Amino acid sequence: MTNKLISLLIVLSSLSLCSCEDVDLVGTPASISVDVFDCGLPLSNAKVYMFESNHGPSSSFFKPFFADTIAITDSYGKALFNPEIFRDIETFYFAIFDGDNCLGYISVNATGGDSRSAELFVGGMPVIKEVLRETTLSVHSINYKGDANNRSYVPVKLPPNTVSFVYSVSSNFVDNTSPTLDLLSELMRRYDPTNGLLADIIRSLDAPTGTADCSLYLIKDNVSLDKFNDKNGNFQYYPEGSRKNYMGGIVEVDLDEPLTDTALWYLGVENPDDEDDIFVTIEVCALVLEE
């Protein structure tokens, strides 16, 4: 009887092991889009290869033959991937090759259900450059009785090959010797052009806070700047780079294509308060392709 019981247990155990081996593991898909740029311009019809972390750049398997997925970018330079995620978080590498020679790669961390974006640059790597050092403006109230009004501005001089720029702002009723934004040092410390999007780094920063509302308008021409300053009719501004009733934070502005020449834009600042002056501190950095 005992021998029969032992034999039965062995059979059941082996059946259980077989059934486990036959079951395919099911992961949770993530959606990862990779925008590809060649010297800052969208690169279409290029093959982007995806690798799991164990086949990363330091591995001898970091070659097109061993890629998990191959995507061909569309006319906008975007490649789409839907990898299965089996752990809490997984790292994937995305690369472009000339034969087995890697022209550029990025890494992206993703969890199941994520929808992620990243930018892959070839023919020029982007670097962080300072555009405007931390500056504090004193902006009068709406009912101020002097010659000035409740508007001011700072120039934003963008260098050639700028692909995007970032500004940090803090608006306050009291000039506390101005806040320390540290935007440049924080971006320089965290930014790695081979690791995802600048937006991911920006989300990881501690956004500055403030105590007073202000409105910020990104203005791209002198005619609109004059209308803004003089409060003389409607003026044109760039909505993506503008904020209304904003106390503090970090704003990223993506450009449709890299600047071919230096561009002088302006960040108009408006105080919506009827009675109190405000002090608005601003710092601006740009992401620039370095050939």
LOFITI-671300 format. One line per field, with one value per residue (C-alpha): chain; x, y, z. Coordinates in steps of 0.25 Angstrom, whole numbers. Layout:
// residues N
kolfi <- A | ...
x <- X | ...
y <- Y | ...
z <- Z | ...
This chain:
// residues 291
kolfi <- A | A | A | A | A | A | A | A | A | A | A | A | A | A | A | A | A | A | A | A | A | A | A | A | A | A | A | A | A | A | A | A | A | A | A | A | A | A | A | A | A | A | A | A | A | A | A | A | A | A | A | A | A | A | A | A | A | A | A | A | A | A | A | A | A | A | A | A | A | A | A | A | A | A | A | A | A | A | A | A | A | A | A | A | A | A | A | A | A | A | A | A | A | A | A | A | A | A | A | A | A | A | A | A | A | A | A | A | A | A | A | A | A | A | A | A | A | A | A | A | A | A | A | A | A | A | A | A | A | A | A | A | A | A | A | A | A | A | A | A | A | A | A | A | A | A | A | A | A | A | A | A | A | A | A | A | A | A | A | A | A | A | A | A | A | A | A | A | A | A | A | A | A | A | A | A | A | A | A | A | A | A | A | A | A | A | A | A | A | A | A | A | A | A | A | A | A | A | A | A | A | A | A | A | A | A | A | A | A | A | A | A | A | A | A | A | A | A | A | A | A | A | A | A | A | A | A | A | A | A | A | A | A | A | A | A | A | A | A | A | A | A | A | A | A | A | A | A | A | A | A | A | A | A | A | A | A | A | A | A | A | A | A | A | A | A | A | A | A | A | A | A | A | A | A | A | A | A | A | A | A | A | A | A | A | A | A | A | A | A | A
x <- 0 | 11 | 19 | 6 | 4 | 18 | 17 | 4 | 10 | 22 | 13 | 4 | 17 | 22 | 9 | 9 | 23 | 20 | 7 | 16 | 26 | 15 | 9 | 14 | 17 | 8 | 13 | 7 | 9 | 15 | 15 | 28 | 30 | 43 | 45 | 58 | 65 | 77 | 84 | 72 | 62 | 52 | 59 | 49 | 50 | 61 | 61 | 61 | 65 | 60 | 68 | 65 | 75 | 83 | 86 | 90 | 102 | 112 | 108 | 114 | 99 | 96 | 95 | 83 | 84 | 80 | 70 | 56 | 48 | 51 | 43 | 43 | 40 | 29 | 30 | 30 | 42 | 34 | 36 | 26 | 28 | 19 | 29 | 23 | 27 | 29 | 35 | 32 | 41 | 49 | 60 | 60 | 70 | 67 | 77 | 81 | 92 | 100 | 103 | 108 | 113 | 103 | 100 | 93 | 84 | 75 | 70 | 56 | 51 | 36 | 26 | 14 | 3 | 13 | 12 | 25 | 33 | 47 | 56 | 68 | 78 | 89 | 98 | 99 | 97 | 89 | 95 | 89 | 93 | 89 | 81 | 77 | 83 | 74 | 67 | 56 | 46 | 38 | 24 | 15 | 0 | -12 | -15 | -1 | -1 | 13 | 18 | 20 | 8 | 6 | 15 | 29 | 38 | 51 | 59 | 61 | 73 | 73 | 86 | 86 | 82 | 73 | 63 | 56 | 57 | 52 | 49 | 47 | 39 | 35 | 25 | 24 | 18 | 31 | 45 | 52 | 66 | 60 | 58 | 70 | 64 | 77 | 71 | 84 | 92 | 80 | 79 | 94 | 94 | 83 | 83 | 88 | 85 | 85 | 74 | 60 | 54 | 57 | 43 | 46 | 57 | 48 | 37 | 48 | 52 | 46 | 37 | 39 | 27 | 22 | 11 | 6 | -1 | 6 | 3 | 15 | 14 | 25 | 26 | 33 | 33 | 36 | 22 | 15 | 25 | 21 | 7 | 8 | 17 | 8 | -5 | -9 | -18 | -16 | -3 | 2 | 8 | 12 | 2 | 11 | 22 | 12 | 4 | -7 | -9 | 4 | 11 | 23 | 28 | 36 | 32 | 38 | 36 | 38 | 42 | 37 | 51 | 64 | 67 | 77 | 81 | 81 | 66 | 63 | 49 | 43 | 36 | 25 | 21 | 8 | 3 | -12 | -13 | -21 | -13 | 0 | 13 | 20 | 34 | 36 | 49 | 52 | 63 | 64 | 73 | 73 | 75 | 85 | 90 | 106 | 111
y <- 0 | 10 | 7 | 9 | 23 | 27 | 23 | 31 | 43 | 42 | 42 | 53 | 62 | 59 | 62 | 76 | 79 | 76 | 85 | 96 | 95 | 94 | 108 | 120 | 132 | 143 | 157 | 171 | 179 | 193 | 203 | 210 | 220 | 224 | 237 | 236 | 249 | 250 | 263 | 268 | 265 | 253 | 241 | 232 | 218 | 214 | 201 | 202 | 190 | 186 | 178 | 174 | 178 | 165 | 168 | 183 | 191 | 184 | 170 | 163 | 161 | 176 | 173 | 174 | 158 | 157 | 168 | 164 | 173 | 181 | 194 | 203 | 217 | 224 | 237 | 245 | 237 | 229 | 214 | 207 | 195 | 187 | 178 | 168 | 172 | 161 | 168 | 181 | 188 | 185 | 192 | 192 | 197 | 203 | 205 | 208 | 201 | 202 | 187 | 183 | 197 | 204 | 218 | 222 | 216 | 219 | 212 | 212 | 207 | 202 | 195 | 187 | 196 | 208 | 217 | 223 | 232 | 234 | 241 | 234 | 244 | 240 | 250 | 259 | 258 | 268 | 275 | 284 | 299 | 311 | 321 | 331 | 331 | 332 | 346 | 352 | 362 | 372 | 373 | 384 | 381 | 385 | 397 | 402 | 418 | 420 | 420 | 405 | 395 | 381 | 374 | 371 | 362 | 354 | 351 | 337 | 336 | 321 | 316 | 310 | 295 | 296 | 285 | 288 | 297 | 298 | 309 | 309 | 319 | 324 | 335 | 342 | 354 | 356 | 357 | 347 | 350 | 342 | 326 | 317 | 309 | 302 | 297 | 296 | 289 | 279 | 276 | 275 | 265 | 256 | 257 | 246 | 247 | 231 | 230 | 233 | 247 | 260 | 260 | 248 | 256 | 268 | 260 | 255 | 269 | 277 | 287 | 301 | 307 | 321 | 329 | 338 | 336 | 341 | 338 | 335 | 337 | 332 | 342 | 340 | 354 | 369 | 374 | 364 | 368 | 383 | 380 | 372 | 382 | 394 | 386 | 391 | 381 | 366 | 359 | 346 | 336 | 321 | 314 | 302 | 310 | 319 | 318 | 326 | 327 | 320 | 320 | 312 | 300 | 295 | 297 | 289 | 294 | 285 | 291 | 285 | 285 | 290 | 304 | 307 | 321 | 328 | 332 | 343 | 340 | 347 | 342 | 352 | 353 | 358 | 361 | 358 | 364 | 377 | 382 | 375 | 375 | 361 | 356 | 346 | 338 | 331 | 322 | 316 | 304 | 299 | 285 | 287 | 278 | 277 | 273
z <- 0 | 4 | -9 | -17 | -10 | -13 | -28 | -29 | -22 | -32 | -44 | -39 | -37 | -51 | -57 | -49 | -54 | -68 | -68 | -62 | -73 | -84 | -80 | -87 | -78 | -81 | -79 | -79 | -92 | -92 | -103 | -106 | -117 | -122 | -130 | -138 | -143 | -152 | -149 | -142 | -154 | -154 | -160 | -168 | -173 | -163 | -156 | -141 | -133 | -119 | -109 | -95 | -84 | -85 | -99 | -97 | -102 | -93 | -99 | -111 | -115 | -117 | -132 | -142 | -143 | -128 | -128 | -121 | -131 | -143 | -146 | -159 | -155 | -163 | -170 | -157 | -152 | -141 | -138 | -130 | -121 | -111 | -103 | -93 | -78 | -69 | -57 | -49 | -58 | -70 | -78 | -93 | -103 | -116 | -127 | -141 | -149 | -161 | -163 | -149 | -145 | -136 | -140 | -128 | -116 | -105 | -93 | -87 | -74 | -75 | -67 | -72 | -77 | -79 | -91 | -93 | -103 | -105 | -115 | -122 | -129 | -139 | -147 | -135 | -120 | -112 | -100 | -90 | -91 | -82 | -89 | -78 | -64 | -53 | -53 | -45 | -50 | -42 | -49 | -44 | -41 | -50 | -42 | -41 | -42 | -48 | -63 | -64 | -65 | -61 | -72 | -74 | -82 | -83 | -96 | -99 | -109 | -114 | -121 | -135 | -135 | -123 | -123 | -110 | -98 | -84 | -74 | -59 | -52 | -38 | -36 | -22 | -15 | -7 | -13 | -4 | -10 | -21 | -21 | -25 | -37 | -41 | -54 | -61 | -51 | -49 | -63 | -65 | -54 | -58 | -74 | -82 | -97 | -98 | -87 | -92 | -93 | -86 | -82 | -73 | -66 | -64 | -57 | -48 | -43 | -32 | -38 | -32 | -24 | -23 | -15 | -26 | -40 | -52 | -67 | -77 | -92 | -101 | -112 | -125 | -132 | -129 | -133 | -124 | -113 | -115 | -114 | -102 | -95 | -99 | -96 | -110 | -117 | -119 | -119 | -125 | -115 | -115 | -107 | -104 | -97 | -90 | -76 | -70 | -55 | -52 | -38 | -42 | -49 | -61 | -75 | -87 | -101 | -113 | -127 | -140 | -145 | -140 | -142 | -153 | -148 | -134 | -131 | -121 | -115 | -102 | -90 | -87 | -72 | -67 | -53 | -52 | -38 | -36 | -24 | -21 | -29 | -31 | -33 | -44 | -45 | -58 | -63 | -77 | -83 | -97 | -103 | -114 | -125 | -124 | -138
